[in-house]
Amino acid sequence: MSTRAVASAIFPQSIDLVWAALRDFTFPGKLISTIESAEVLDNRSGDSVGATRVLKWKTGETRHQRLIELSDQYHYSTWELIAAEPPSEAVGHISHLHLYRITETNQTLVEWSADFSADVKGDFVLFEQKAYLANLKEIRENLGKH
């Protein structure tokens, strides 16, 4: 069984435009309709490595996540789950967002992935993978409106 979920999508926008929106750790609250709010704690900026954000879903779930990597040169960010209510279905959960320039068309390939601890069940990995793809599609649509 895999402990990694991966989804990707092609965005018609340039990597610079897509990265400008996704490098801010609060992007889910601005671009994903199922998220009620995304707040960075302790007056940290949305691009501050070490910052903790609280995501609140419209259904009531919350997740606290810490930004552990951010690269403007290579267009990626990485964050870890540090708390969830209700509790997460995996003890460990590290997510990655990586953008790639498609040089032929000046479009962007966006990959959203996560690595889970060995205790994760396959149905949860599949659920997360489908959620990442749905999120990417919605983000692409929302960026197209700007």
N, C-alpha and C positions, 0 to 999 in steps of 0.2 A: 504494500500500500504506500502510495506517495504521501509525503507530509508537506508538499509544496503545491500551492495554487497559483496559476498563472493565467492572465488574460491580457489581450493586446488589441489595439485598434489603431487605424490610420486616421489622423486628423488632417483636414485640408489646409490648416494654417501652418505657418512657419514655426520652427522650433523655438525661436525667440518669443513669439506671441504666446505659444502654449506654455513655455517654461515660466514666463512672467506671471501667468495665472496659477500654476501648480507649485511653484517654489514656496509660496506663502503657506505655512502650516495650517492656516485657517481655511484653505480652499474648499474643504467639503461643505462648510456652512454656506458658501456662496454659490456652489455649482452643482450640488446634489440635493434634490428635493426631499429626500427622506430624512435628511439631517436638519434638525431644528436649529442647532447652534454649534459653532466650533469656536472655543475661546482658549486663548493662550493665557496661562496663569502667571502670576508674579510680575506683571508688567513687562514681560519679555516680548520681543518682536517675533513676528511669524516666520522669521528666517534665522532665528537664534538656535544654534545647536545646543542641546541640553534643555530646551524649552519643553514644557509639558502642556498639552492641549487636552481639553475635555470636549468630547463629541457627545451631543445629546440627540438621539433619534426622536422623531415625532411619536414613536411607539413607546417611549419611556426608557429605553436602554441608554446606558452611558458607558463610555470608554475613556480612560485616561491613557494617553500615549506620549512617549518622550521622543523627540527628534534626536537621532543619534548620528546622522550624516546628512550633509547637504553640499552638493557640488555644482557650482555654476559652470565650471569648465566641462564637466561630463554630463550635466543635466540629469542628476538623480538625487533622490532623497530616500532616507531609511528611517523608520521609526519602530519603537517597540511598545507593546502593550504592557502597561504597568498595573492597571486595575480595570475591572469591568463589573457592571451591575445590570443584569444578573451575571454571575461568574462566567468567564469564557470557557469554551469546551476544550481548550488546550492550555496547559500550564504556561508554555512559551509561545510567543507569536511576534515575529519580526516581519514588517512589511517594507516593500521597496516600490518606488515609482521611478522608472527610467525612460528617458526620452531619447529617440534617435532621429537624426536628420535624414530624410530621404532625399538624396542629392538630385536625383533625376527630375523630381517634381516640386522640390522645396516644400514637401509635406512633412509630417511628423508621425513616427511610429511611437506610440505610448504603450509601455508595458507596466502592468500593476501585478505584483506578485507578493506572496507571503510564504515564509517558512514557519512550520509549526513544530512543537515538541512531539516526541514519539507517542504520547498518549492520545493524540487527536484521532478522531474517527473519520473514516473515508467520506461519509455523507456530509460532514462539516466542511471538509476541504472542498468538496464539489459545490456546496452551498456558497462558500466564500468566492470560489472561482466565478460562479455565475453572477454573484453580486458585483465583483470587480468589473466584469464585462458590461453589466447594466450601468454601473457608475461611469465607465469610460464613454459609453454611448451618450449618456445624459450630459456629461462634461463637454463632449464634442459639440453636441447640439447647442448648449448654452454659450460656448465660445463663438459659435457661428452667428449668434445674435448681436455680438459686439462689433 
